[in-house]
Amino acid sequence: METGAHISRAKNPVAERAYEARLLRDMPGCAVVLGPGGTIVYANEAAQKAMGIGPFVGRPFADYFMESANKVNDEFYEVFLEAVRDKRNRFQGRCPFVAPNGRQFMFFVTSSQLKYGEESYLVITCADVTAEEEAERLRRESIFVLMACIAYICTFIFIYAVWNYIGRPGEPKYLTRILEVGGIVLGIIVYRRTSLSFSDLGLSTKNLAHNLKVDGLACLGIIAFFCLLKLIMMNAAPQVIAHPEAFYDPAWVPIGNIIFYVFTALIQEFLTRGIMQESLMHILTGPHRNAVAIVMSTIMFASLHLMYSPLFMLGAAVMLGVFGIVYLKQRSIWGLALIHFTFGITASMLGLV
């Protein structure tokens, strides 16, 4: 066996003429050629790396099958063998494959028969469609997540309609609690019924320290902004704010509310970004899909603030829109939850709402 330009082939003059073509040598996918008697006469570099077939060039394909077979790749070997058995017809099949180094592929296998003189050769190519398969999986599961989210929103709107019809018993904050409990249930359903990872749901911890530093500075800016706003409103328009009589009073926000709001911020950011925005980003297409995903997820979640005033809904929509842009840069909800918490608690502690 000789190797040249990273190509393995048997010392066969016919095979050398037939398969030294650049198309097979340079193609990005795997290319394997079987000659008379099922002998492997050619394997390009991609096939050697991904399939580990290089040492078997010049030997019967049965040797590769027997020495490399394992349960993980049963489906791949079955597709490969089917192409060998039915060599007269063009074959196509899609199957997973785990390389000797542990890397996982999704191969699109095709076979074609070529004749040179009296001898026939079977060319089998395996195109790596792993990225396309992963994108399709994300799209399918994101559609399921979005449908579950729409069902969640419709259920909440129904609860709101009943609550409004019977005269709005209790405070609006109790509807917010129902919203958050429903969000936890939705998150459990998504986790159990899909293969989406934490990263797919906005729970990635990648670059967490950097993101928290940036978002922490944003939180300091929010606190400074609200303090300045409170001073201005106390003198210019005291009737607009909830507590114009003092700058700050600990009694306005009990410690229990502060602790509970930590979970509120996390759940709401998970719903808006990890569920709504992420699923839309995987489903939508076009150059502006991310912008459309931000707008749609913002409107969807802002609509869940029906129990409050239209002005509150508008303010929530603006805030959520800004958060959507930040999420697009960070792809994680942890820093956003910190900003959300700071925003809500600071406004409440200063008596602005």
Disulfide bonds with the S-S distance in Angstrom:
none
